Amino acid sequence: MLKLRRATVVRADGPEAGEQSLEVDLAGEFRPAVADVGLLGLSRAGDEVVVNVQARDLGLGSGGFDVVHVNLTRGLGGQGRPGAHVMKLNYTSLQHAVSPVEGQRPALPLGSPVAVGALHGQLAPLAWAMAQRAPDLRLGYVQTVGGALPGGLSRVVRQLRERGLLAGHVTAGAAFGGEQEALSTVGALAHGLSQLGWDAAVCAPGPGIVGSASFLGHGGMAALDSAHAALALGCPTLVVARASGADARARHRGISHHTQTVLELLLGPVSVALPEAVGGWSQSPAWLELEPPARFEPPVRQEPHVWRRADADLDGFAASGLPAVTMGRSLEQDPLFFATALAAGRVLADMIEAA
């Protein structure tokens, strides 16, 4: 069963759209909460709400807050989106109608490159680095499953859109709440690259990631589907490796097992970006261990993946004012993570010019 509780809003902050930050009184305990304005409308102090408390009660890393399920005071008069006729989150209590972007069949192959990320934290450094290399190129973001499903929860996307570093935001499949809605990742890519004028796309999950410390049971597996979708559309595909020199879990140090598993299971070859060793940032032994894994024995694919190294301007990104935190670690604490995403941004720009 859902772990739902009644609460009263005591403080309501946040924008008119996207994520609204709240403080709620739950049986005398004051707790942080978030509400999706696109689904629930605005909440105000004094409103009676029902919150899902499961993630906060479990102490999950991405669950330090309760999530508003319904606003009983002012949220029962919604009319839905006029003209929308296709359901997302269908057969759940949060099902709602959208107008999907999928339309006419695109001319294939599309030919524009697609970057496939493993974590939402890679989005800002990748987009920034691509813009430094090629400021006039248009990069779109396709949000997939694997992390948070609501598109409005990403403050990173809002900042990148405000600064012109992203040309659009489409939520695909079970993800929802972006500027446009797609029923599939392949549909989102086809629409963005053929109809919206994107020069390239990046597919990545929303904030947070699902994990179970197992070989296949994690949100990083969404990258496998995204890469296959890009390859099927004839798009040169770049996997943005998840790498770390500071993660306490051995399975995520160096190139994470999330990325290694995706590369092992892919049915076709892709490019993978790795950073060049630069300045004082590269003195960590983990940097020296960041080499292409040699253990892959793909069951179908015959051609090898292409490993491409590029510079990573860590100092420039640190001064950009964009978010630089992953899994609670700053750029200074885990430069390898950000260097890998920055290198991918430069490689992606080169791939666009070569396409």
N, C-alpha and C positions, 0 to 999 in steps of 0.2 A: 504493500500500500504506500501511497504518497505520504510523506511525513509533513503534514500541513498543520499550521497553528494560526489562531486569530491573533492579531496585534493591532496596535494603534500607532499611526504615524505621529511622531513628535517633532521631526524636522524633515523638510523636503528641499533639496537643492537640485541643481542640474539644469540641463538645456530643455528647450521646448520639444526636442526630438532626441531619439537615441536613448542613452542610458540616464536614468534619474537616480541620484544617490539619496537615500533616505536613512533616517534613524527611527527605529520602531520600539515601542514598549510592548514586550511580550511577557506577560505575567509578572511585571515589575522589573524585568531585566531589559536594559537598553542595548539594542543590537543594531549593527549596520545592515542595510538591505539595499537592493537595487530593484528598479522597476523598468521594464521596457515600455517606453512611451508609445512606440508605434503599435503595440498590442493592447496596452491597458489605458492609455491616456495619462494625463498628468495627475499626480497625487499631491495632496496638500496636508499640512499639519492638522491633526484631528480626524483624518479619514480612518475608517475601520478597514483593515485589509486582511487577507489570508496569505501567509507566507510559507514557502517551502523551506524548511530548516535543515534538510538532510545533509547538505555539503558542509555547512558550518559546524553542525554537531559532530561530523566525522573528522573535522580538523583537516580537510583537504587543502593542499597548497593553493588551489584556485577557488576555494570555497570559503573564504573568510567573511562571508556575508550571507544573509538570507535572500531569497528571490521571491518577489511578490507574484502570487498566482492570480489573484483577482482583487480589485478594489471594490469593496461592498458599498461604499458611500457614493461614489460617482462613476463607477466603471460598468454599470449594468445597462447603459443606454446606447452602447455602440451599434453602429449600422453596417460595419464592414466597408470595404472599398467599392465605390460604384463601378459597375461594369466588370469587376473581377469575377472569375468563374472557375478557376482551378485551385484545388486545395493544397496547402502545405501544412505539415504536421497533422495530416489527415487521420481521422479516427482517434485523435486525442482530444482532451478538453481544450486545447489551444489551437485547434484547427481553424484556419482562416483562408479566405480566398485571395488569390493574386492573379495578375495578368502576366503570364510567362513570356519571355523574350523569344522563345523558339518559334520560328516562322518558316519561311521558304528555305529549301535546301541550299547550302552554300556551295560555291564552286570549289572543288577540291583538286589538288592539295592547297591548303591555305598558305603554307610557306613561312609564316611569321613565327618567330621563336617563342617558346613558352618556358618559363622558369617554374620549377615545382619545389615549394618549400616544405619544411618539416614542422616548423614552429612559427607562430605569429610574430615572435620577436625578430625574425629574419626580415620581415617586410620593410621596416624603416631603413636599415642599412643598405639593403639591396636597391630600393628605389632611389635613395640618396646617391649611392655610388653610380648608378646608371645615369642619373641626371648630371653628375659631374663630368662624366665621359661624353654624354650626348644630350645636352639640355633641351633640344627641340623634339626629341622623340617622346611618343605618348605610350605610357605604361598603364595597363588596366589590371585590376585585382579581382580575381574570382575566389570568393570565400567558400571553402569546402567543409565537409564534416571533419571530425578529428579533434576539434576543440569546441569553443563556444559556438552555438548555432545562431544566436541573434546577431545580425550585422550591426545593430545600433550600439552594441557594447564596446566597440573598438574605438578608443580615443586616438589610437595611432592612425587609423584610417582618416578620421576627421582632420588631424593635423596634416597628413600627407595631401589630402584633397585641398585644404586651405592654402598650402604652399605650392600647389601645382605639380606635385611629384607623383600623383596618381591621376589618371584621366577618367577613372570610373570605378565603380564597385558593384559587382553583381554577386548575389548570393545564390549558390547552386544546390540542388538536391534538398536535403533536409534543412540546410542553412537558410535563413530568411532575414528580411529586414534591410537588405541593401538598397541601393538606389534603383536597381532593377532585379527582377527575380527570374531565375532559370530553373527548370525542372531537372537538369542534369549538368554535370561539369562539361561534357562535350558540347552541349547546347550553349552554355555560357561562353565557352571559348570561341565557338563558331560565330556567335552574335557579336562579341566584342571585337574580334579580329576582322570580320567581314563587313559588319554594319556600323560599328561605332568608331572605326578609324584608329584602333589601337595599333601601334607598331609592334608591341609585344604584350604578353600577359604573364602575370604571376599567379599561380594557384597555391593557396596555403590555407590551413585551418584558421579559425578565429582564435581569440585569446584562450590560453589554457590548453591542455592536452590530456587525453584519456590514456591511462597506462595501467598495466597489471603485472609488470616485471616478467612478461613472458615473450616468447619469440614472435608471435603474431598478434597478441592481444593488446594493441596500443593504437592511438590515434595517428601515429606516423604511417600506418598502412594506407591511409587515404592518399598519400603521395604515389603509391603504386597505381591506383585507379586514375589519378590525374595525369601521370606520365603516359599511361596507355591511351587515355583520351587524346592527349596532345599528339602522340605518335600516329594515332589513327587518322587524325586530321591533316597529316603531312607537315607537322610543325617540328622544326629542330627543337629538341627538348634538353633542357639543362636542369639537372638535379642539384638543389642547393643543400649541400651536406650539413647535417647537424653535427657539430664538433665542439668539444670542450676540453679545456685544460684544468678545470677547477671543480667539475661535478664530483660530488662525493661517491657517486655510484660508478663502479668500474666499467659497467656496460655502456656508459655514456661518455667516457673519456676517450680522447682522440676522436676518430669518426664513430659516432654513436651506432649502436646495434640497430636503431631505427632505420638509419640510412643504409647501413650494410645489408639489412634484410631486403629492403626495397630494391637495391641494386642487384642482389642475387636473384630475385624473383622476376625481374623485368623480362619481357619477351622480346625486347629489341634494344639496341644500343642507344645510350644517351651520353651527353657530356656532363662532366662533374667538375665544378670549380674548386680549386684549393688556393689558399693565399701564399704569396711569396713571403719569405722571412724578411721582415723589415725592422731596422733599427733595434732599439732596446726592447721592443715588444716581443721579439722572437727568441729571447733567451731561455724561455721555459722549455724544459725537456719535452713537454707535450707537443710543442710545435714541431720538433724534430721527428716525432713519431707520426706526424700527419702525412702519411703516405698512402697511396692506393692499396687497399686490402688485396691480398693475394689468394684468399680462400674460396673465391667464387667458383662454383661449378653449376652454371645455369642449366636447367633441364632442357631448354629449348633453344635459347639464343646462341648463335654461333659467333657473331661479331663481338669484339670487346668494347667496353665503354671507353670513352675518350676523356682523359684527365687533363684539365687545363689550369695552369697557374696564372694568377694575376696579382697586381699590387693591391694592397688594402690600406687606405688612408685612415688609420685609426684616429690620429690626432684631428684630422679634418672633421670626421664624423662626431668626435667628442665635442667639438666646438659648434656643431650645427644646431644644437638645441632640441634635436629630436630624441625621442625616448631611447635609452640605452641601458635597458635592464632585461635580463632573461632569467627566469626561474629564481628571482630574487637576487641575482648577482649583477653587479655593475660591469661596465666595460673594463674598468681597471681590474676588477676581480677575475674576469674571464674574457680576456681580449681575443682568444682563439675563436670563440663563438662568433663574435662580431666580424673578425677578419675574414672568416669563411663567407659570410653573407655579403660583405663588401666586395670581396673578390668576385663573387657571383654576379653582382651588379655590373662590374666592368666587363666580365665575359659576356653577359647578356647584351650589353650595348654593342660589343664587337660582332655578336651573332646577328643582330638586327642589320648592321651595315653590310654584312656578308650575304644576307638572305636575298 
